[in-house]
Amino acid sequence: MNWSQLRTVLWLRWRLTRNQWSRRGGALSAVLTVLAVVAALGIALAGGFAGTMAGAAGLSKARPQVWLLVWDAIVLVFLFLWLIGVVAEIQRSESIDLSRLLHLPVSLKWIFVVNYLASHFTLSLIIFLPGTLGLCAGLLWGRGWTMLWLVPLVLGFVFMVTAWTYCLRGWLVTLMVNPRRRRSILMGVTLAAVLLGQLPNLYFTTLRRSGRNRSEQAQPDPQGNSSERVKLPAGFLTAHTFLPPLWVGKGAMGLAEGKAWPAVLGSMASVLLGAVGLARAYRSTILFYQGRAKRVRVKKPAPGRTRVVKRSALLEKQLPFFPAEAVALCLAFFRSLTRAPEVKMSLVSNLVGIVVLPVIFLSRGPRTPAEFAVPFVATGAVAFTFFGLIQLMFNQFGFDRDGFRALVLLPVDRKHTLLARNLALAPLAFGMGLAFLVLLRFVAHLPLLVFLAAALQLVATYLFLSIVGNFISIMAPYRIGVGSLKPTKATGKTAVLIFFTHLLFPVAMVPIFIPPALGLFAGHLGWLPGAVVNVLLSLLLAALAAFLYWLSLRSLGNLLQRREREILQLVSQEVE
């Protein structure tokens, strides 16, 4: 490909991006985009300046072991942020669609390189790269020209990570051609990423706690030589030789000790590994777009007599005390939620909390919270339950996409549609909430009355958030991309509303903390037992929430009927 062809393709990509900012998003979206770009540049400059000052004034005077630990911390934080970005968009991020260029007499290598560079223009790189290069400049200023070897080491590390990330995305796209396999992969990768992010927390709260206690007991002289505490375990140093993400720290420690060969070898090995990953990514990309990617053969079942098991259909089930049309819609919505990978991804934080929190509590030994704090711990568990459900409850139609057309055409009262939406989410909310409370019942030894009060607060919180969620879902819906939780084509007004919704969520949790607070106050004054007051006020709060929810259904249903065409246009439009 010559320069004129590449310039034409880049101009086309820029023109399409500019049209997306200015025409589809509106003036407010364009202004917010410009502000985001300016903020990113400001963060990059500030990070570079802070890194330079930290390297020149602080790190350059530290010991080599401190260099190792500092660079390891920087690399691990970057990898954590990078992993979050990969999980948020587990797909091939192509700035220029290669499938539309296969019939043209142009070389695809440069287009592949452009897509590779454009796909990794992320906030984590904007924060990491200028800051680390500034730190290298500060060390160069404070320790001399030998520190110049840190620059190719850092750039080689970034190249290695981004190349293999791009290769991983292409491999996942090949696997996710099958829609059923796609759901499993999205859920598995997201859950694995979040669990990996919790490994340092589990390590420092379990293993390091016991090791620190043993070292404190074994230390006879508290005023001994402090240099012995800087010594690092031999296994820890050996891991820096074999694990590529730790090569930066090993090279930095070698330069601090006056040895340049660890940084030189680390740079060469990182560039070599990155080149292998990028070549593999290019090969898999070309095979994917040419239709020659490897596909797993599905084994056909052996011929024989199949046994037919009669099962009752899901839509044949009934729920007492609810209209039949609302129950049918509820069961259909619930089946859609259980099959959607986006819903499973949004519940990952709650699932990890169920797994991680008991481990942390049990690792600290058999400790029971103070008596006055027990009701607040239970109420906090109720509030934590809904952190993973905010996007589901406040954007109920964004996950439907084209399926929202069926709701518009159904001859069903719109208040029953909203009721069905809320009923479909109820098993998820109450299942997660009760799981947290049961764990606290056995781990933190919650009294029975506190457990009952927290269960009533769970009901009240769900009803209050359902009212607010129904209103926000009607007034500010936005489409959710397939396979991710990323909003697509969200206007500036919607983006601001999403931000303030998440920001003010803790404020909405204040009412459920009133019963335990008044119960503590009544028990302190000796009027009534605090647990009894907590249960009675929680019951009153749940009854009030149920009454307000019943009053809101009719008016919000009419509002949905008036705005369903606008909602259909927003949630069903495709992404360019």
QUIZITA-V429834 format. One record per residue. N is the residue number from 1. SS is DSSP state (~ for helix, > for strand, _ for the rest). Layout:
BEGIN
<<N:SS> <N:SS>>
END
This chain:
BEGIN
<<1:_> <2:_> <3:~> <4:~> <5:~> <6:~> <7:~> <8:~> <9:~> <10:~> <11:~> <12:~> <13:~> <14:~> <15:~> <16:~> <17:~> <18:~> <19:~> <20:~> <21:~> <22:~> <23:~> <24:~> <25:_> <26:~> <27:~> <28:~> <29:~> <30:~> <31:~> <32:~> <33:~> <34:~> <35:~> <36:~> <37:~> <38:~> <39:~> <40:~> <41:~> <42:~> <43:~> <44:~> <45:~> <46:~> <47:~> <48:~> <49:~> <50:~> <51:~> <52:~> <53:~> <54:~> <55:~> <56:~> <57:~> <58:_> <59:~> <60:~> <61:~> <62:_> <63:_> <64:~> <65:~> <66:~> <67:~> <68:~> <69:~> <70:~> <71:~> <72:~> <73:~> <74:~> <75:~> <76:~> <77:~> <78:~> <79:~> <80:~> <81:~> <82:~> <83:~> <84:~> <85:~> <86:~> <87:~> <88:~> <89:_> <90:_> <91:_> <92:_> <93:_> <94:_> <95:_> <96:_> <97:_> <98:~> <99:~> <100:~> <101:_> <102:_> <103:_> <104:_> <105:_> <106:_> <107:_> <108:_> <109:~> <110:~> <111:~> <112:~> <113:~> <114:~> <115:~> <116:~> <117:~> <118:~> <119:~> <120:_> <121:_> <122:_> <123:~> <124:~> <125:~> <126:~> <127:~> <128:~> <129:~> <130:~> <131:~> <132:~> <133:~> <134:~> <135:~> <136:~> <137:~> <138:~> <139:~> <140:~> <141:~> <142:~> <143:~> <144:_> <145:~> <146:~> <147:~> <148:~> <149:~> <150:~> <151:~> <152:~> <153:~> <154:~> <155:~> <156:~> <157:~> <158:~> <159:~> <160:~> <161:~> <162:~> <163:~> <164:~> <165:~> <166:~> <167:~> <168:~> <169:~> <170:~> <171:~> <172:~> <173:~> <174:~> <175:~> <176:_> <177:_> <178:_> <179:~> <180:~> <181:~> <182:~> <183:~> <184:~> <185:~> <186:~> <187:~> <188:~> <189:~> <190:~> <191:~> <192:~> <193:~> <194:~> <195:~> <196:~> <197:~> <198:~> <199:~> <200:~> <201:~> <202:~> <203:~> <204:~> <205:~> <206:~> <207:~> <208:~> <209:~> <210:~> <211:~> <212:~> <213:~> <214:~> <215:~> <216:~> <217:~> <218:~> <219:_> <220:_> <221:_> <222:_> <223:_> <224:_> <225:_> <226:~> <227:~> <228:~> <229:~> <230:~> <231:_> <232:_> <233:_> <234:~> <235:~> <236:~> <237:~> <238:~> <239:~> <240:~> <241:~> <242:~> <243:_> <244:~> <245:~> <246:~> <247:~> <248:~> <249:~> <250:~> <251:~> <252:~> <253:~> <254:~> <255:~> <256:~> <257:_> <258:_> <259:_> <260:_> <261:~> <262:~> <263:~> <264:~> <265:~> <266:~> <267:~> <268:~> <269:~> <270:~> <271:~> <272:~> <273:~> <274:~> <275:~> <276:~> <277:~> <278:~> <279:~> <280:~> <281:~> <282:~> <283:~> <284:~> <285:~> <286:~> <287:~> <288:~> <289:~> <290:_> <291:_> <292:_> <293:_> <294:_> <295:_> <296:_> <297:_> <298:_> <299:_> <300:_> <301:_> <302:_> <303:_> <304:_> <305:_> <306:_> <307:_> <308:_> <309:_> <310:_> <311:_> <312:_> <313:_> <314:~> <315:~> <316:~> <317:_> <318:_> <319:_> <320:_> <321:_> <322:_> <323:_> <324:~> <325:~> <326:~> <327:~> <328:~> <329:~> <330:~> <331:~> <332:~> <333:~> <334:~> <335:~> <336:~> <337:~> <338:~> <339:~> <340:_> <341:~> <342:~> <343:~> <344:~> <345:~> <346:~> <347:_> <348:~> <349:~> <350:~> <351:~> <352:~> <353:~> <354:~> <355:~> <356:~> <357:~> <358:~> <359:~> <360:~> <361:~> <362:~> <363:~> <364:_> <365:_> <366:_> <367:_> <368:_> <369:_> <370:_> <371:~> <372:~> <373:~> <374:~> <375:~> <376:~> <377:~> <378:~> <379:~> <380:~> <381:~> <382:~> <383:~> <384:~> <385:~> <386:_> <387:~> <388:~> <389:~> <390:~> <391:~> <392:~> <393:~> <394:~> <395:_> <396:_> <397:_> <398:_> <399:_> <400:_> <401:~> <402:~> <403:~> <404:~> <405:~> <406:~> <407:~> <408:~> <409:~> <410:_> <411:_> <412:_> <413:_> <414:~> <415:~> <416:~> <417:~> <418:~> <419:~> <420:~> <421:~> <422:~> <423:~> <424:~> <425:~> <426:~> <427:~> <428:~> <429:~> <430:~> <431:~> <432:~> <433:~> <434:~> <435:~> <436:~> <437:~> <438:~> <439:~> <440:~> <441:~> <442:~> <443:~> <444:_> <445:_> <446:_> <447:_> <448:~> <449:~> <450:~> <451:~> <452:~> <453:~> <454:~> <455:~> <456:~> <457:~> <458:~> <459:~> <460:~> <461:~> <462:~> <463:~> <464:~> <465:~> <466:~> <467:~> <468:~> <469:~> <470:~> <471:~> <472:~> <473:~> <474:~> <475:~> <476:_> <477:_> <478:_> <479:>> <480:>> <481:_> <482:_> <483:_> <484:_> <485:_> <486:_> <487:>> <488:>> <489:_> <490:_> <491:_> <492:~> <493:~> <494:~> <495:~> <496:~> <497:~> <498:~> <499:~> <500:~> <501:~> <502:~> <503:~> <504:_> <505:~> <506:~> <507:~> <508:~> <509:_> <510:_> <511:_> <512:~> <513:~> <514:~> <515:~> <516:~> <517:~> <518:~> <519:~> <520:~> <521:~> <522:~> <523:~> <524:~> <525:~> <526:_> <527:_> <528:_> <529:_> <530:~> <531:~> <532:~> <533:~> <534:~> <535:~> <536:~> <537:~> <538:~> <539:~> <540:~> <541:~> <542:~> <543:~> <544:~> <545:~> <546:~> <547:~> <548:~> <549:~> <550:~> <551:~> <552:~> <553:~> <554:~> <555:~> <556:~> <557:~> <558:~> <559:~> <560:~> <561:~> <562:~> <563:~> <564:~> <565:~> <566:~> <567:~> <568:~> <569:~> <570:~> <571:~> <572:~> <573:_> <574:_> <575:_> <576:_>>
END
